Amino acid sequence: MKLLARLYTWNALPNGHRVGFYNFWSGRRTRAAAFRRRLRTDLGIVLDLLRQGVIVPQIAARYPLTEVSAALVFAEARSRPGKVVLEP
């Protein structure tokens, strides 16, 4: 309920931005060809926005691949919002 309240609040702001739900995996099993086309298109858009700097990923921590166990412990602790990135 808190998430829905937050979405409604963000959508009510007068800045013109809108927020909504997006199910990335919908249709994966039932409509495989359409799912792959949509996935290719959607990921292309997201990667383009990342490249342009329009959206910025929220990274909680970066770990070298050799420290994967420490990265897992950090991620499971959920002490900071964002993703844990493993770097080769």
ABEGO torsion letter per residue (X at the ends): XAAAAAAAAAAABAAGBBBBBBBAABGAAABAAAAAAAAAAAAAAAAAAAAAGABBBBBABBBBAAAAAAAAAAAAAGABBEBBBBBX
